[in-house]
Amino acid sequence: MYLDPGFGGMLVQVIVALATVGGAIIFSLRKKIKNLFTRKKDDTADKPKNIVSKTDSPDDMIDTIDDDSN
């Protein structure tokens, strides 16, 4: 079986290209991959504490501007 001398160079280029594409995919999806392995935070910790919601209006609109802030 005869292997062309240029075959080794082409094989190295294919391996480098596959490694580059794989690395780019992993780099672009790193946040999603990280989220797979981390625990979810409590949703209440992310909410701002200074917003007061009032649902006194008949259309159930939330009033985020509170005049009686303490």
For each residue, the residues with C-beta under 8 A, 3 or more apart:
1:
2:
3: 7 8
4: 7
5: 8
6: 9 10
7: 3 4 10 11
8: 3 5 11 12
9: 6 12 13
10: 6 7 13 14
11: 7 8 14 15
12: 8 9 15 16
13: 9 10 16 17
14: 10 11 17 18
15: 11 12 18 19
16: 12 13 19 20
17: 13 14 20 21
18: 14 15 21 22
19: 15 16 22 23
20: 16 17 23 24
21: 17 18 24 25
22: 18 19 25 26
23: 19 20 26 27
24: 20 21 27 28
25: 21 22 28 29
26: 22 23 29 30 33
27: 23 24 30
28: 24 25
29: 25 26 32 33
30: 26 27 33 34
31: 34 35
32: 29 35 36
33: 26 29 30 36 37
34: 30 31 37 38
35: 31 32 38
36: 32 33
37: 33 34
38: 34 35
39:
40:
41: 45 46
42: 45
43: 46 47
44: 47
45: 41 42
46: 41 43
47: 43 44 51
48: 51
49:
50: 69
51: 47 48 64
52: 63 64 66 69
53: 62 63 64
54: 57 62 63 66
55: 60 61 62
56: 63
57: 54 60 61 63
58:
59:
60: 55 57
61: 55 57
62: 53 54 55
63: 52 53 54 56 57 66
64: 51 52 53
65:
66: 52 54 63 69
67:
68:
69: 50 52 66
70:
